[in-house]
Amino acid sequence: MDLNELLARHRLMAIIRGSDPAACERTAEVLVESGVRLLEVSLTSADAAGVLTRICAKLGSAAHIGAGTVLTEKDAKAARDAGATFAVTPALGEGVGAALELGMPVLAGAMTPTEVLAAHRAGATAVKLFPAGSLGPGYVKALGDPFPGLGLVPVGGVGLADVPQYLEAGALAVGVGSPLGGDAPHG
C-alpha cells in the first residue's frame, strides 16, 4: 500500500517526539494498541534512530512507521536504515530528494501555494501543511480548489477537536502530536 493510500485509509498520523527513548517506544506501543496505525517518529527525538529501529522491529506489520524531520541525506539514510517506510519533512530541502532517491515516499512540508506546488513537482507523495494550526481548516479548503486531488495533511497546532473540521475541509489525513501523546514521550 502506498503512502497516499495509507493516509486516506487511516486519516490520522500520530507524531512522536520526545526526550526519553523508552517513553517514545512505549508511546508508540500504546498508540498502536489504541488503534492508531500510522506513526511518525521525529528525528529530533532522543536516540531517534534507535527508537525507530526498536519500534519497527517490535510493531512489525501492526503499524506503518515513518521518520519525521528528515532534513538531510544523512537523515534520510538513517531513517531508511532504521526501518522507516516513509519520510516526513518540515519544509522543502535536501531531505525530500534524498529520501526519494532512496525509494522512500515523502510527506513534504509546505505552507504557501508556491511551496505546495514545489513539493508536488519535487515528487512528494503528499504535502504536509505546516504549521496548519495558525491558518485552520479554511486554508485547507482554499488550497483544495487550485490543487484538486493533491493530498494535503495538516500538521502543527492541530488539536483533537479540530480533526473532523480538517477532514471535512478536504484534508487527506491529519498529523497530531502532543494532543495524542501529551508528555508521555518525555517520560
N, CA, C and O of each residue as an XYZ file, in Angstrom:
748
protein
N       0.852     -1.182      0.000
C       0.000      0.000      0.000
C       0.895      1.242      0.000
O       1.831      1.336      0.794
N       0.606      2.187     -0.887
C       1.456      3.375     -0.929
C       1.031      4.392      0.139
O      -0.026      4.260      0.756
N       1.866      5.395      0.337
C       1.639      6.371      1.411
C       0.307      7.091      1.252
O      -0.399      7.289      2.241
N      -0.054      7.487      0.037
C      -1.351      8.159     -0.146
C      -2.501      7.257      0.283
O      -3.446      7.714      0.926
N      -2.422      5.981     -0.070
C      -3.469      5.036      0.329
C      -3.512      4.877      1.845
O      -4.592      4.805      2.431
N      -2.347      4.821      2.479
C      -2.300      4.712      3.937
C      -2.912      5.933      4.612
O      -3.688      5.809      5.559
N      -2.556      7.106      4.115
C      -3.118      8.341      4.680
C      -4.627      8.379      4.495
O      -5.355      8.734      5.422
N      -5.102      8.018      3.317
C      -6.542      8.027      3.044
C      -7.277      6.989      3.889
O      -8.410      7.210      4.317
N      -6.636      5.887      4.117
C      -7.274      4.806      4.887
C      -7.323      5.113      6.378
O      -8.354      4.920      7.022
N      -6.202      5.594      6.930
C      -6.105      5.784      8.380
C      -6.513      7.180      8.838
O      -6.992      7.345      9.960
N      -6.333      8.170      8.002
C      -6.746      9.555      8.232
C      -6.039     10.263      9.387
O      -6.150     11.481      9.525
N      -5.309      9.506     10.220
C      -4.617     10.074     11.377
C      -3.199      9.542     11.431
O      -2.970      8.333     11.394
N      -2.249     10.463     11.517
C      -0.856     10.094     11.715
C      -0.436     10.671     13.058
O      -0.482     11.883     13.268
N      -0.026      9.791     13.965
C       0.438     10.233     15.276
C       1.915     10.582     15.188
O       2.708      9.846     14.600
N       2.270     11.707     15.777
C       3.650     12.179     15.739
C       4.259     12.005     17.129
O       3.721     12.489     18.125
N       5.381     11.310     17.172
C       6.069     11.056     18.434
C       7.386     11.803     18.419
O       8.223     11.598     17.540
N       7.562     12.678     19.407
C       8.802     13.452     19.557
C       9.049     13.561     21.053
O       8.224     14.105     21.785
N      10.179     13.046     21.503
C      10.396     13.101     22.941
C      11.842     12.994     23.353
O      12.726     12.715     22.544
N      12.061     13.225     24.636
C      13.409     13.235     25.205
C      13.773     11.931     25.903
O      14.911     11.768     26.343
N      12.830     11.003     26.012
C      13.063      9.732     26.696
C      12.822      8.594     25.707
O      11.671      8.300     25.386
N      13.887      7.945     25.214
C      13.713      6.896     24.208
C      12.747      5.786     24.622
O      11.898      5.383     23.827
N      12.864      5.293     25.840
C      11.971      4.215     26.290
C      10.517      4.704     26.319
O       9.597      3.958     25.983
N      10.325      5.943     26.717
C       8.973      6.502     26.758
C       8.428      6.698     25.342
O       7.232      6.515     25.113
N       9.280      7.066     24.397
C       8.841      7.188     22.996
C       8.388      5.822     22.477
O       7.362      5.712     21.805
N       9.153      4.803     22.791
C       8.799      3.446     22.359
C       7.465      3.018     22.968
O       6.607      2.473     22.274
N       7.296      3.263     24.257
C       6.045      2.871     24.920
C       4.880      3.682     24.362
O       3.778      3.153     24.220
N       5.103      4.944     24.046
C       4.054      5.768     23.443
C       3.607      5.158     22.122
O       2.410      5.078     21.845
N       4.564      4.729     21.307
C       4.228      4.088     20.031
C       3.400      2.826     20.268
O       2.407      2.596     19.578
N       3.798      2.026     21.221
C       3.068      0.794     21.524
C       1.636      1.077     21.956
O       0.704      0.420     21.493
N       1.459      2.051     22.840
C       0.118      2.392     23.337
C      -0.745      2.946     22.209
O      -1.926      2.613     22.110
N      -0.169      3.782     21.365
C      -0.932      4.313     20.236
C      -1.417      3.185     19.330
O      -2.574      3.180     18.909
N      -0.545      2.238     19.032
C      -0.925      1.117     18.170
C      -1.968      0.238     18.874
O      -2.932     -0.203     18.248
N      -1.776     -0.013     20.165
C      -2.769     -0.767     20.938
C      -4.133     -0.077     20.920
O      -5.170     -0.734     21.017
N      -4.123      1.247     20.796
C      -5.357      2.038     20.779
C      -5.953      2.176     19.382
O      -6.988      2.819     19.211
N      -5.311      1.582     18.390
C      -5.863      1.588     17.045
C      -5.210      2.527     16.055
O      -5.605      2.554     14.889
N      -4.225      3.297     16.480
C      -3.520      4.193     15.564
C      -2.488      3.353     14.809
O      -1.665      2.677     15.425
N      -2.532      3.396     13.507
C      -1.676      2.532     12.701
C      -0.637      3.277     11.862
O       0.167      2.650     11.173
N      -0.651      4.585     11.916
C       0.271      5.395     11.130
C       1.033      6.301     12.096
O       0.448      7.184     12.723
N       2.345      6.073     12.210
C       3.176      6.785     13.175
C       4.334      7.490     12.483
O       4.892      6.997     11.502
N       4.676      8.647     13.014
C       5.876      9.371     12.605
C       6.725      9.568     13.843
O       6.258     10.122     14.839
N       7.963      9.122     13.789
C       8.907      9.350     14.886
C       9.869     10.433     14.429
O      10.605     10.254     13.459
N       9.857     11.552     15.129
C      10.703     12.677     14.742
C      12.167     12.369     15.014
O      12.518     11.837     16.067
N      13.013     12.709     14.055
C      14.448     12.521     14.227
C      15.039     13.487     15.247
O      16.219     13.380     15.582
N      14.241     14.426     15.744
C      14.718     15.304     16.810
C      14.521     14.663     18.188
O      14.910     15.244     19.201
N      13.929     13.488     18.230
C      13.777     12.757     19.493
C      15.132     12.214     19.940
O      16.027     11.995     19.124
N      15.266     12.001     21.241
C      16.482     11.391     21.771
C      16.623      9.978     21.213
O      15.656      9.215     21.210
N      17.808      9.626     20.747
C      18.100      8.313     20.173
C      17.059      7.915     19.129
O      16.573      6.784     19.130
N      16.726      8.832     18.253
C      15.657      8.604     17.272
C      15.900      7.371     16.415
O      14.975      6.594     16.178
N      17.125      7.181     15.949
C      17.405      6.009     15.102
C      17.192      4.727     15.893
O      16.649      3.755     15.368
N      17.611      4.718     17.134
C      17.397      3.553     17.982
C      15.925      3.310     18.251
O      15.457      2.172     18.208
N      15.197      4.378     18.527
C      13.753      4.259     18.763
C      13.074      3.705     17.515
O      12.269      2.778     17.604
N      13.392      4.264     16.362
C      12.816      3.773     15.107
C      13.133      2.292     14.892
O      12.246      1.503     14.565
N      14.384      1.926     15.075
C      14.795      0.533     14.879
C      14.002     -0.397     15.797
O      13.488     -1.424     15.354
N      13.905     -0.036     17.070
C      13.234     -0.907     18.039
C      11.730     -0.988     17.806
O      11.151     -2.070     17.897
N      11.078      0.160     17.501
C       9.620      0.059     17.321
C       9.272     -0.602     15.992
O       8.253     -1.286     15.896
N      10.097     -0.411     14.966
C       9.847     -1.100     13.696
C       9.946     -2.611     13.902
O       9.131     -3.369     13.375
N      10.947     -3.045     14.667
C      11.119     -4.473     14.928
C       9.987     -5.015     15.795
O       9.481     -6.110     15.549
N       9.592     -4.248     16.807
C       8.578     -4.728     17.754
C       7.174     -4.693     17.167
O       6.398     -5.631     17.352
N       6.846     -3.619     16.462
C       5.472     -3.458     15.973
C       5.248     -4.147     14.634
O       4.118     -4.491     14.287
N       6.329     -4.346     13.885
C       6.210     -5.060     12.618
C       5.104     -4.534     11.736
O       5.027     -3.334     11.472
N       4.249     -5.426     11.280
C       3.184     -5.038     10.356
C       1.965     -4.437     11.053
O       0.980     -4.108     10.392
N       2.017     -4.289     12.376
C       0.885     -3.699     13.107
C       0.774     -2.197     12.864
O      -0.271     -1.601     13.124
N       1.853     -1.580     12.365
C       1.846     -0.135     12.132
C       2.732      0.201     10.940
O       3.598     -0.581     10.548
N       2.502      1.364     10.381
C       3.321      1.915      9.312
C       4.095      3.061      9.954
O       3.496      4.008     10.463
N       5.407      2.978      9.932
C       6.225      3.898     10.706
C       7.142      4.692      9.793
O       7.908      4.140      9.003
N       7.039      6.002      9.928
C       7.877      6.899      9.165
C       8.785      7.698     10.069
O       8.607      7.719     11.287
N       9.750      8.351      9.473
C      10.674      9.219     10.195
C      10.331     10.665      9.871
O      10.148     11.028      8.709
N      10.248     11.473     10.901
C       9.937     12.894     10.728
C      11.170     13.760     10.897
O      12.189     13.318     11.426
N      11.065     14.995     10.441
C      12.135     15.975     10.488
C      13.353     15.477      9.710
O      14.491     15.612     10.160
N      13.096     14.909      8.553
C      14.166     14.458      7.660
C      14.629     15.688      6.873
O      13.937     16.174      5.979
N      15.805     16.167      7.230
C      16.309     17.408      6.634
C      17.426     17.197      5.627
O      17.599     17.998      4.708
N      18.188     16.117      5.797
C      19.402     15.924      5.008
C      19.459     14.518      4.414
O      18.640     13.656      4.736
N      20.436     14.309      3.547
C      20.683     12.972      3.007
C      21.039     12.008      4.138
O      20.589     10.862      4.144
N      21.836     12.465      5.081
C      22.213     11.637      6.237
C      20.966     11.218      7.020
O      20.852     10.064      7.433
N      20.040     12.146      7.223
C      18.788     11.836      7.921
C      17.993     10.778      7.167
O      17.482      9.830      7.763
N      17.895     10.948      5.858
C      17.115     10.007      5.043
C      17.718      8.609      5.118
O      16.990      7.626      5.260
N      19.047      8.513      5.023
C      19.708      7.207      5.106
C      19.513      6.583      6.484
O      19.248      5.386      6.588
N      19.640      7.381      7.539
C      19.454      6.864      8.897
C      18.021      6.372      9.090
O      17.799      5.341      9.724
N      17.054      7.102      8.548
C      15.646      6.711      8.663
C      15.399      5.388      7.949
O      14.778      4.480      8.502
N      15.886      5.287      6.726
C      15.706      4.052      5.966
C      16.394      2.877      6.658
O      15.818      1.794      6.766
N      17.618      3.087      7.123
C      18.372      2.024      7.776
C      17.714      1.577      9.083
O      17.867      0.427      9.495
N      16.993      2.474      9.723
C      16.306      2.145     10.976
C      14.984      1.418     10.729
O      14.379      0.892     11.663
N      14.536      1.388      9.471
C      13.299      0.674      9.154
C      12.110      1.538      8.824
O      11.025      1.017      8.564
N      12.285      2.856      8.827
C      11.168      3.733      8.469
C      10.752      3.461      7.024
O      11.600      3.239      6.159
N       9.453      3.480      6.771
C       8.970      3.200      5.419
C       8.600      4.453      4.651
O       8.309      4.385      3.457
N       8.608      5.595      5.320
C       8.378      6.856      4.633
C       9.079      7.962      5.401
O       9.453      7.789      6.561
N       9.256      9.112      4.734
C       9.929     10.257      5.337
C       8.970     11.440      5.383
O       8.131     11.620      4.501
N       9.118     12.242      6.435
C       8.327     13.457      6.598
C       9.303     14.602      6.806
O      10.219     14.507      7.623
N       9.106     15.681      6.067
C       9.981     16.844      6.210
C       9.157     18.043      6.680
O       7.963     18.128      6.390
N       9.792     18.971      7.405
C       9.065     20.175      7.811
C       9.019     21.231      6.710
O       8.228     22.172      6.768
N       9.879     21.060      5.705
C       9.979     22.045      4.628
C      10.632     21.376      3.421
O      11.100     20.240      3.502
N      10.656     22.086      2.320
C      11.346     21.583      1.134
C      12.842     21.768      1.331
O      13.292     22.814      1.798
N      13.600     20.758      0.976
C      15.038     20.838      1.136
C      15.677     19.534      0.723
O      15.048     18.694      0.079
N      16.912     19.372      1.090
C      17.721     18.220      0.716
C      17.074     16.890      1.114
O      17.192     15.905      0.384
N      16.403     16.852      2.244
C      15.799     15.616      2.727
C      14.762     15.042      1.782
O      14.619     13.822      1.694
N      14.038     15.892      1.075
C      12.999     15.422      0.149
C      13.632     14.597     -0.966
O      13.271     13.438     -1.168
N      14.565     15.188     -1.677
C      15.209     14.494     -2.789
C      15.985     13.272     -2.350
O      15.979     12.249     -3.035
N      16.659     13.371     -1.202
C      17.451     12.242     -0.710
C      16.556     11.054     -0.376
O      16.882      9.919     -0.723
N      15.443     11.297      0.286
C      14.519     10.206      0.626
C      13.934      9.593     -0.637
O      13.820      8.372     -0.741
N      13.563     10.435     -1.599
C      13.010      9.911     -2.856
C      14.037      9.057     -3.591
O      13.688      8.015     -4.146
N      15.292      9.481     -3.603
C      16.353      8.702     -4.252
C      16.537      7.343     -3.585
O      16.951      6.380     -4.232
N      16.229      7.266     -2.296
C      16.334      6.004     -1.563
C      15.071      5.149     -1.721
O      14.974      4.058     -1.159
N      14.112      5.658     -2.488
C      12.877      4.909     -2.709
C      11.834      5.070     -1.614
O      10.887      4.287     -1.537
N      12.001      6.074     -0.774
C      11.038      6.310      0.311
C      10.002      7.332     -0.136
O      10.369      8.383     -0.661
N       8.715      7.049      0.060
C       7.719      8.080     -0.201
C       7.908      9.224      0.791
O       8.357      9.011      1.917
N       7.561     10.436      0.365
C       7.804     11.618      1.186
C       6.526     12.426      1.384
O       5.779     12.695      0.443
N       6.303     12.798      2.631
C       5.283     13.767      3.010
C       6.074     15.049      3.249
O       6.654     15.244      4.318
N       6.089     15.919      2.242
C       6.963     17.100      2.263
C       6.256     18.311      2.847
O       5.116     18.613      2.496
N       6.947     18.994      3.740
C       6.394     20.171      4.394
C       6.329     21.375      3.479
O       7.260     21.658      2.725
N       5.198     22.087      3.561
C       4.986     23.306      2.777
C       3.897     24.122      3.473
O       3.136     23.590      4.281
N       3.828     25.402      3.157
C       2.781     26.228      3.748
C       2.062     27.067      2.697
O       0.834     27.144      2.697
N       2.808     27.684      1.819
C       2.201     28.581      0.838
C       1.809     27.813     -0.425
O       2.289     26.700     -0.641
N       0.943     28.392     -1.261
C       0.616     27.733     -2.521
C       1.857     27.450     -3.371
O       1.945     26.400     -4.007
N       2.800     28.365     -3.384
C       4.028     28.164     -4.157
C       4.803     26.959     -3.626
O       5.313     26.156     -4.408
N       4.893     26.830     -2.310
C       5.595     25.699     -1.707
C       4.845     24.389     -1.944
O       5.468     23.354     -2.180
N       3.519     24.427     -1.882
C       2.712     23.227     -2.138
C       2.988     22.720     -3.552
O       3.205     21.526     -3.762
N       2.978     23.633     -4.511
C       3.252     23.255     -5.895
C       4.683     22.733     -6.042
O       4.915     21.748     -6.744
N       5.632     23.383     -5.391
C       7.029     22.940     -5.463
C       7.189     21.545     -4.850
O       7.943     20.728     -5.378
N       6.500     21.265     -3.760
C       6.566     19.938     -3.137
C       6.017     18.880     -4.089
O       6.595     17.804     -4.240
N       4.913     19.194     -4.719
C       4.314     18.268     -5.686
C       5.269     18.018     -6.850
O       5.485     16.873     -7.246
N       5.831     19.080     -7.389
C       6.756     18.960     -8.524
C       8.047     18.232     -8.144
O       8.688     17.609     -8.991
N       8.424     18.316     -6.859
C       9.645     17.639     -6.394
C       9.434     16.132     -6.234
O      10.389     15.381     -6.036
N       8.161     15.697     -6.323
C       7.890     14.269     -6.230
C       7.295     13.815     -4.919
O       7.173     12.615     -4.676
N       6.917     14.768     -4.060
C       6.310     14.390     -2.783
C       5.036     13.582     -3.024
O       4.244     13.897     -3.912
N       4.858     12.557     -2.233
C       3.652     11.731     -2.321
C       2.438     12.526     -1.875
O       1.366     12.437     -2.474
N       2.621     13.306     -0.811
C       1.575     14.183     -0.279
C       2.282     15.383      0.337
O       3.505     15.394      0.477
N       1.495     16.395      0.705
C       2.073     17.627      1.232
C       1.624     17.831      2.673
O       0.432     17.848      2.980
N       2.601     17.982      3.533
C       2.364     18.284      4.942
C       2.199     19.795      5.052
O       3.166     20.537      4.884
N       0.981     20.256      5.334
C       0.758     21.692      5.538
C       1.221     22.026      6.942
O       0.635     21.573      7.926
N       2.266     22.815      7.027
C       2.889     23.071      8.320
C       3.365     24.504      8.428
O       4.004     25.018      7.510
N       3.062     25.152      9.538
C       2.176     24.768     10.633
C       0.728     25.121     10.310
O       0.410     26.279     10.037
N      -0.120     24.147     10.343
C      -1.505     24.312      9.899
C      -2.396     25.002     10.920
O      -3.334     25.704     10.545
N      -2.117     24.812     12.195
C      -2.992     25.344     13.234
C      -3.193     26.846     13.171
O      -4.257     27.343     13.540
N      -2.200     27.567     12.715
C      -2.307     29.026     12.654
C      -3.229     29.494     11.533
O      -3.694     30.634     11.551
N      -3.500     28.621     10.550
C      -4.346     29.011      9.422
C      -5.712     28.328      9.430
O      -6.674     28.882      8.898
N      -5.815     27.153     10.015
C      -7.095     26.482     10.204
C      -7.628     25.723      9.002
O      -7.036     25.753      7.924
N      -8.759     25.037      9.196
C      -9.364     24.219      8.150
C      -9.755     25.000      6.896
O      -9.733     24.443      5.798
N     -10.107     26.260      7.035
C     -10.465     27.071      5.874
C      -9.327     27.178      4.877
O      -9.561     27.271      3.672
N      -8.099     27.167      5.369
C      -6.934     27.239      4.490
C      -6.802     25.963      3.667
O      -6.462     26.007      2.485
N      -7.076     24.822      4.306
C      -7.041     23.543      3.588
C      -8.073     23.563      2.470
O      -7.785     23.161      1.343
N      -9.269     24.030      2.785
C     -10.336     24.101      1.781
C      -9.930     25.030      0.640
O     -10.134     24.701     -0.528
N      -9.365     26.176      0.968
C      -8.951     27.137     -0.063
C      -7.870     26.554     -0.966
O      -7.901     26.773     -2.177
N      -6.919     25.820     -0.403
C      -5.862     25.213     -1.211
C      -6.387     24.066     -2.068
O      -5.831     23.771     -3.125
N      -7.449     23.426     -1.615
C      -8.013     22.311     -2.372
C      -8.579     22.732     -3.711
O      -8.612     21.929     -4.643
N      -9.025     23.974     -3.830
C      -9.595     24.439     -5.097
C      -8.554     24.487     -6.222
O      -8.812     23.935     -7.292
N      -7.393     25.120     -6.030
C      -6.409     25.137     -7.116
C      -5.575     23.858     -7.203
O      -4.895     23.629     -8.203
N      -5.624     23.023     -6.157
C      -4.829     21.791     -6.145
C      -5.722     20.572     -5.900
O      -5.511     19.842     -4.932
N      -6.718     20.345     -6.766
C      -7.602     19.201     -6.533
C      -6.843     17.883     -6.649
O      -6.013     17.702     -7.541
N      -7.139     16.988     -5.749
C      -6.507     15.677     -5.793
C      -5.123     15.615     -5.191
O      -4.555     14.530     -5.061
N      -4.570     16.751     -4.824
C      -3.254     16.765     -4.187
C      -3.472     16.518     -2.699
O      -4.190     17.278     -2.048
N      -2.873     15.483     -2.159
C      -3.073     15.130     -0.756
C      -2.468     16.145      0.189
O      -1.252     16.331      0.219
N      -3.321     16.802      0.961
C      -2.872     17.779      1.947
C      -3.062     17.189      3.343
O      -4.136     16.688      3.676
N      -2.006     17.255      4.150
C      -2.038     16.705      5.500
C      -1.648     17.815      6.481
O      -0.463     18.103      6.647
N      -2.639     18.440      7.134
C      -2.333     19.490      8.098
C      -1.631     18.923      9.338
O      -2.035     17.897      9.884
N      -0.583     19.610      9.762
C       0.216     19.213     10.916
C       0.667     20.482     11.620
O       0.906     21.502     10.975
N       0.783     20.423     12.919
C       1.298     21.560     13.685
C       0.179     22.411     14.225
O      -0.412     23.206     13.494
N      -0.115     22.252     15.487
C      -1.193     23.010     16.104
C      -2.566     22.448     15.818
O      -3.563     23.151     15.984
N      -2.645     21.202     15.395
C      -3.927     20.552     15.130
C      -4.352     19.817     16.397
O      -3.700     18.863     16.819
N      -5.453     20.271     17.000
C      -5.983     19.626     18.196
C      -6.953     18.527     17.827
O      -7.445     18.475     16.699
N      -7.229     17.651     18.773
C      -8.137     16.534     18.506
C      -9.519     17.020     18.069
O     -10.133     16.416     17.191
N     -10.009     18.093     18.665
C     -11.331     18.616     18.298
C     -11.333     19.194     16.884
O     -12.392     19.322     16.271
N     -10.156     19.543     16.363
C     -10.042     20.130     15.023
C     -10.054     19.088     13.911
O     -10.341     19.413     12.759
N      -9.747     17.852     14.246
C      -9.566     16.812     13.229
C     -10.769     16.697     12.295
O     -10.581     16.715     11.078
N     -12.001     16.578     12.807
C     -13.140     16.455     11.871
C     -13.274     17.653     10.925
O     -13.644     17.491      9.762
N     -12.973     18.845     11.423
C     -13.080     20.040     10.577
C     -12.054     20.013      9.448
O     -12.367     20.389      8.318
N     -10.841     19.576      9.741
C      -9.820     19.482      8.696
C     -10.205     18.435      7.653
O     -10.042     18.656      6.453
N     -10.711     17.308      8.114
C     -11.107     16.258      7.174
C     -12.281     16.715      6.319
O     -12.311     16.447      5.117
N     -13.245     17.399      6.920
C     -14.382     17.930      6.163
C     -13.938     18.985      5.159
O     -14.567     19.154      4.114
N     -12.859     19.695      5.470
C     -12.340     20.735      4.570
C     -11.558     20.144      3.399
O     -11.145     20.869      2.493
N     -11.357     18.817      3.420
C     -10.685     18.182      2.297
C      -9.308     17.616      2.574
O      -8.644     17.139      1.654
N      -8.860     17.658      3.828
C      -7.551     17.088      4.142
C      -7.569     15.590      3.877
O      -8.554     14.913      4.173
N      -6.494     15.080      3.328
C      -6.342     13.655      3.101
C      -6.248     12.923      4.437
O      -6.819     11.846      4.607
N      -5.524     13.518      5.378
C      -5.331     12.993      6.729
C      -4.862     14.165      7.580
O      -4.701     15.277      7.078
N      -4.645     13.917      8.852
C      -4.087     14.938      9.738
C      -2.951     14.319     10.546
O      -2.943     13.117     10.812
N      -2.005     15.150     10.926
C      -0.925     14.729     11.801
C      -1.094     15.392     13.145
O      -1.229     16.612     13.235
N      -1.085     14.579     14.203
C      -1.314     15.099     15.559
C      -0.232     14.566     16.483
O       0.054     13.368     16.500
N       0.362     15.463     17.245
C       1.418     15.080     18.174
C       0.978     15.124     19.617
O       0.350     14.188     20.111
N       1.308     16.218     20.300
C       1.070     16.296     21.740
C      -0.394     16.136     22.152
O      -0.634     15.638     23.252
N      -1.389     16.523     21.349
C      -2.755     16.248     21.798
C      -3.056     14.747     21.953
O      -3.971     14.373     22.687
N      -2.299     13.902     21.275
C      -2.473     12.454     21.420
C      -1.593     11.870     22.511
O      -2.055     11.078     23.331
N      -0.344     12.256     22.520
C       0.621     11.647     23.440
C       0.923     12.450     24.686
O       1.539     11.938     25.621
N       0.493     13.712     24.712
C       0.805     14.546     25.866
C       2.304     14.592     26.115
O       3.098     14.742     25.187
N       2.677     14.462     27.374
C       4.096     14.470     27.702
C       4.674     13.061     27.831
O       5.802     12.893     28.295
N       3.913     12.058     27.426
C       4.366     10.666     27.535
C       5.720     10.411     26.866
O       6.539      9.702     27.449
N       6.002     10.955     25.663
C       7.304     10.687     25.051
C       8.492     11.294     25.810
O       9.650     11.010     25.502
N       8.186     12.122     26.793
C       9.244     12.717     27.606
C       9.381     11.989     28.946
O      10.182     12.376     29.797
N       8.581     10.921     29.119
C       8.682     10.115     30.327
C       7.771     10.607     31.419
O       7.742     10.029     32.505
